Amino acid sequence: MEEEEEEERGGGGEGITADTDTFSGARVVTMQTLGASGACHMGALFLKRHYGPWKNGETDKKRVYIPLQSWANHPNIFLSQSIHPSPLPYYSPLTHTLDFPALTSAIAALPPHSIIVLQACAHNPTGCDPTLPQWRALASLCLTGNHFLFIDASYLGFVSGCAHTDAAGVRICAEAGVPLLVAMTYGKCFGLYGERVGALCVVVGSEEVGQRVEGQMKLLAREETGAMPAFGAGVVEMVLRDVGVGGLREVWEEDVRGMARELRWRRGRLRGLLEGMGTNGDWSYVEEQVGLFWYTGFSGKQIELLREKFHVYVQLDGRLSIGGLNSSNIEYVAQSIDAVVTETSVPTLSD
């Protein structure tokens, strides 16, 4: 846990940070956590104890606002701390895209000093992220309403192939002066998921405030876990410090770019197969969504048929893992989807 100077570097693990001049004297105070889920837990606990409007009685109930489509564990984490989650509109099932007007209208109607949970990139489960202009609009809304952002940054690098690029929305909000914290992990973009290498980052406005926040973080760390796993953190540090041509950091950055390219290729291949078979529907959203997941919009009946008849497994909310597709099974998955969509399509008079 340390107070970090901001650093701007393309592709690096410090993707959420930028240079100190841009942040106008702000600092990022960081503590290691048990993955991003641990960071979310510690962030919830930190806010429960120290968020001013809650402590001062400015709101009648500890509450956070979470998109209706979000990581399934987000509500559970806050409920475990007696913080009530309330839904925000986020996704349009008609267009398979982010319903930005509905989201911004809902945020504009929130009571002052609300805490809003958003994801930095590669939204889980929808694959629908705000654009940079939309992030600027969100930052403006949060400033107007004196809101606090709780940002989950679990998939940095999974969209553009560059952690720094994928964290642009976080920097936009921080540079605008929106109070925020970030729950992040190195587990996914480093392939160290089982090592639980996460971090909770709190942006503060001065060194004095940073010292107080760091002191409270130390207390939380001692009572929650005592000490953090060292091996995964050591691997990340070794890679990020080995800079220069041919260094481990350069190799890692290329690996992340390659991973993102592969995800995009799989999306394009799946879309092409479905369109090539003439599968009923518009499949452009397979590629328009980004990151690790495709939010299919399949009905419960279609999901059941895929599972029981073809052994293609899609979560009950319609989320399909692009990471589970490969050159050996992608044609079979496309054929299975085609068969299920054909079987469940509603006949028309022209049929």
C-alpha positions in Angstrom: 0.0 0.0 0.0 1.5 3.3 -1.0 0.7 6.8 -2.2 1.6 6.7 -5.9 2.8 9.5 -8.1 0.7 9.5 -11.3 2.4 8.0 -14.4 1.3 8.0 -17.9 2.5 5.0 -19.9 0.7 3.2 -22.8 -0.1 -0.4 -22.1 1.1 -0.6 -18.6 -0.5 -2.0 -15.5 -0.8 1.5 -14.1 -3.5 2.2 -16.7 -5.8 4.2 -14.4 -3.1 6.8 -13.7 -2.0 9.8 -15.7 0.6 12.4 -15.1 0.5 14.5 -12.0 0.0 17.8 -13.9 -3.2 16.5 -15.4 -4.5 15.4 -12.0 -3.7 18.9 -10.6 -2.0 17.7 -7.5 -4.3 14.7 -6.8 -2.8 11.5 -5.6 -3.8 7.8 -5.9 -3.7 5.9 -2.6 -3.6 2.1 -3.2 -3.9 -1.0 -1.2 -3.4 -4.6 -2.4 -6.6 -6.8 -2.3 -7.7 -10.3 -3.0 -8.5 -9.7 -6.7 -11.1 -7.2 -8.0 -13.8 -8.9 -5.9 -11.7 -8.3 -2.8 -11.2 -4.7 -4.0 -14.9 -4.2 -4.3 -15.4 -5.7 -0.8 -12.8 -3.4 0.7 -14.1 -0.4 -1.2 -17.6 -1.1 0.1 -16.3 -1.4 3.7 -14.2 1.7 3.4 -17.2 3.7 2.2 -19.5 2.3 4.9 -17.2 3.6 7.5 -15.9 6.8 6.0 -18.2 8.2 3.3 -19.1 11.7 4.6 -22.7 12.0 3.6 -23.5 8.6 5.2 -21.6 9.5 8.4 -23.2 12.9 8.6 -26.7 11.7 8.0 -27.2 13.6 4.7 -28.8 10.5 3.3 -31.5 8.4 5.1 -30.0 5.1 4.0 -26.7 3.6 2.9 -27.4 2.9 -0.8 -25.5 2.4 -4.0 -26.8 2.5 -7.6 -25.8 -0.3 -9.8 -26.7 -0.9 -13.5 -29.4 -3.5 -13.8 -27.0 -5.5 -16.0 -23.8 -5.8 -14.0 -21.5 -8.4 -12.5 -23.8 -10.7 -10.6 -21.7 -10.4 -7.4 -21.8 -6.6 -7.2 -25.1 -6.4 -5.3 -24.0 -9.2 -2.9 -20.8 -7.4 -2.0 -22.7 -4.3 -0.9 -25.5 -6.2 0.8 -22.9 -8.0 2.9 -22.0 -4.5 4.3 -25.7 -3.6 4.8 -25.5 -1.2 1.9 -28.7 -1.4 -0.2 -28.2 -1.8 -4.0 -30.7 0.0 -6.3 -30.8 -0.6 -10.1 -30.0 1.8 -12.9 -31.1 1.3 -16.5 -28.1 0.5 -18.7 -28.8 -1.9 -21.6 -31.3 -1.8 -24.4 -32.4 -5.3 -25.4 -34.0 -3.9 -28.6 -30.7 -2.5 -29.9 -28.2 -4.7 -28.0 -26.4 -1.5 -27.0 -25.9 0.8 -24.0 -29.1 2.8 -23.4 -27.2 6.0 -22.6 -30.3 8.3 -22.6 -32.0 6.1 -20.0 -28.8 5.9 -17.9 -28.1 9.6 -17.8 -31.8 10.4 -17.1 -31.7 8.1 -14.1 -28.5 9.5 -12.8 -29.8 13.1 -13.2 -32.7 12.1 -11.0 -30.6 10.6 -8.2 -30.5 12.3 -4.8 -27.3 14.3 -4.2 -24.1 12.5 -3.0 -25.3 9.2 -4.5 -22.7 6.4 -5.0 -22.8 5.0 -8.6 -21.1 1.7 -9.5 -19.8 1.6 -13.1 -17.3 -0.6 -15.0 -14.3 0.9 -16.7 -14.4 -1.2 -19.9 -15.4 -4.5 -21.4 -18.6 -4.4 -19.5 -19.6 -7.6 -17.8 -22.0 -9.0 -19.0 -23.2 -6.8 -21.8 -19.9 -5.8 -23.6 -21.4 -2.3 -24.0 -19.1 0.5 -22.8 -19.6 4.3 -22.8 -17.7 6.2 -25.5 -15.2 8.9 -24.4 -17.8 11.7 -25.0 -20.3 9.7 -23.0 -17.7 9.4 -20.2 -17.3 13.1 -20.2 -21.1 13.5 -20.0 -21.2 11.1 -17.0 -18.4 13.0 -15.3 -20.4 16.2 -15.7 -23.5 14.6 -14.3 -21.7 13.3 -11.3 -20.2 16.8 -10.6 -23.6 18.4 -10.9 -25.1 15.9 -8.5 -22.1 15.7 -6.1 -22.0 12.0 -6.8 -19.3 9.5 -6.0 -18.1 6.9 -8.6 -17.2 3.4 -7.6 -15.5 2.0 -10.7 -14.8 -1.7 -11.2 -11.8 -2.0 -13.6 -11.5 -5.8 -13.9 -10.9 -6.1 -17.7 -8.3 -3.5 -18.6 -6.7 -4.4 -21.9 -9.5 -6.6 -23.0 -11.0 -4.1 -25.5 -8.2 -2.2 -27.2 -5.3 -4.4 -26.1 -3.9 -1.6 -24.0 -4.6 -1.1 -20.3 -3.9 2.6 -20.5 -6.3 3.1 -23.4 -9.1 1.0 -21.7 -8.8 3.1 -18.6 -9.5 6.4 -20.4 -13.0 6.8 -18.8 -11.5 6.5 -15.3 -9.0 9.3 -16.1 -11.7 11.5 -17.6 -13.7 11.3 -14.4 -10.7 11.8 -12.1 -9.4 14.7 -14.2 -12.8 16.3 -14.0 -12.7 16.2 -10.2 -15.3 13.5 -9.7 -14.6 11.8 -6.3 -14.0 8.1 -7.0 -12.4 4.9 -6.1 -11.3 2.1 -8.4 -11.4 -1.7 -7.8 -9.0 -3.4 -10.2 -7.2 -6.6 -10.7 -4.0 -7.8 -12.5 -5.3 -11.4 -12.3 -7.1 -11.3 -15.7 -4.7 -9.3 -17.9 -1.7 -11.2 -16.4 -3.2 -14.6 -16.4 -2.8 -14.8 -12.6 -6.4 -15.2 -11.7 -5.8 -17.8 -9.0 -3.2 -15.6 -7.3 -5.7 -12.9 -6.4 -3.7 -9.9 -7.3 -6.0 -6.9 -6.9 -5.9 -3.3 -5.8 -8.2 -0.7 -4.4 -7.2 2.8 -5.5 -8.7 6.0 -4.0 -8.1 9.3 -5.8 -7.6 12.1 -3.2 -7.0 15.8 -3.6 -4.0 16.3 -1.4 -1.1 14.6 0.4 -2.7 15.3 3.8 -5.9 13.5 2.8 -3.9 10.7 1.2 -2.1 10.1 4.4 -5.3 9.8 6.3 -6.8 7.5 3.7 -3.7 5.3 3.8 -3.9 5.0 7.5 -7.5 3.8 7.3 -6.5 1.3 4.6 -3.8 -0.1 6.8 -6.4 -0.7 9.5 -8.8 -2.4 7.1 -6.0 -4.6 5.7 -4.9 -5.8 9.2 -8.4 -6.7 10.4 -9.5 -8.3 7.1 -6.5 -10.4 5.9 -3.4 -9.4 7.8 -1.1 -9.9 4.9 -1.7 -10.3 1.1 -0.5 -13.1 -1.1 3.0 -12.3 -2.3 3.7 -14.5 -5.2 1.3 -13.0 -7.8 2.1 -9.5 -6.8 5.8 -10.3 -7.1 5.3 -11.6 -10.7 3.4 -8.4 -11.7 6.1 -6.2 -10.2 8.9 -8.1 -11.9 7.2 -7.8 -15.3 6.3 -4.1 -15.0 9.7 -3.1 -13.8 11.5 -4.9 -16.6 11.2 -2.1 -19.1 13.1 -1.5 -22.4 13.4 -3.3 -25.7 12.9 -7.0 -25.2 12.0 -6.6 -21.6 9.3 -8.6 -19.8 7.0 -5.5 -19.8 7.2 -5.2 -23.6 6.5 -9.0 -24.0 3.5 -8.7 -21.7 2.1 -5.7 -23.5 2.3 -7.5 -26.8 0.6 -10.6 -25.2 -2.3 -8.3 -24.1 -2.6 -6.9 -27.6 -2.6 -10.4 -29.0 -5.3 -11.5 -26.6 -7.6 -8.6 -27.5 -7.0 -9.2 -31.2 -8.0 -12.8 -30.7 -11.2 -11.9 -29.0 -12.1 -9.5 -31.8 -11.3 -12.3 -34.4 -13.6 -14.7 -32.6 -16.4 -12.2 -32.6 -15.9 -11.6 -36.3 -15.7 -15.2 -37.1 -18.9 -16.1 -35.2 -20.8 -13.3 -36.8 -19.6 -14.3 -40.3 -20.6 -17.9 -39.7 -24.1 -16.9 -38.5 -24.6 -14.5 -41.4 -23.2 -17.0 -43.9 -25.8 -19.6 -42.8 -28.6 -17.0 -43.1 -29.4 -17.4 -39.4 -32.5 -15.3 -38.7 -31.7 -11.9 -37.1 -29.2 -9.1 -37.2 -25.9 -10.4 -35.9 -23.9 -7.2 -36.1 -24.0 -6.8 -32.3 -21.7 -9.8 -31.9 -18.9 -7.5 -33.1 -20.3 -4.2 -31.8 -20.1 -5.5 -28.2 -16.6 -5.7 -26.8 -14.5 -7.6 -24.3 -14.8 -11.1 -23.0 -18.5 -11.6 -23.2 -21.3 -11.6 -25.7 -24.7 -10.6 -24.3 -26.8 -12.7 -26.7 -30.3 -11.7 -25.8 -31.4 -15.4 -26.2 -34.6 -16.4 -24.5 -34.8 -18.9 -21.7 -36.1 -21.5 -24.1 -33.2 -20.9 -26.5 -30.6 -21.1 -23.7 -32.2 -24.4 -22.5 -32.1 -25.9 -26.0 -28.5 -24.9 -26.5 -27.6 -26.6 -23.3 -29.8 -29.8 -23.5 -29.7 -30.5 -27.2 -26.3 -29.2 -28.2 -24.3 -28.9 -25.0 -23.5 -25.3 -25.7 -23.5 -23.5 -22.3 -24.8 -19.9 -22.0 -25.5 -18.3 -18.6 -29.2 -17.9 -17.8 -29.0 -14.1 -18.4 -27.8 -14.8 -22.0 -24.1 -14.2 -21.4 -21.8 -16.3 -23.6 -18.0 -16.3 -23.0 -16.1 -15.4 -26.2 -13.1 -16.8 -24.4 -14.7 -20.3 -24.6 -14.7 -20.2 -28.4 -11.8 -21.5 -30.4 -10.9 -22.8 -33.9 -12.1 -26.3 -32.9 -15.6 -25.4 -31.7 -16.6 -22.1 -33.1 -18.3 -23.6 -36.2 -20.2 -26.1 -34.0 -21.4 -23.3 -31.7 -22.6 -21.2 -34.7 -24.4 -24.2 -36.2 -26.0 -24.9 -32.8 -27.2 -21.3 -32.5 -28.5 -21.4 -36.1 -30.5 -24.6 -35.3 -32.0 -23.2 -32.1 -32.9 -19.8 -33.6 -34.5 -21.6 -36.5 -36.5 -23.9 -34.2 -37.7 -21.1 -32.0 -38.4 -18.5 -34.7 -42.1 -17.4 -34.9 -43.5 -18.3 -38.4 -44.8 -15.4 -40.5 -47.5 -15.4 -43.1 -44.9 -15.5 -45.9 -43.6 -18.7 -44.5 
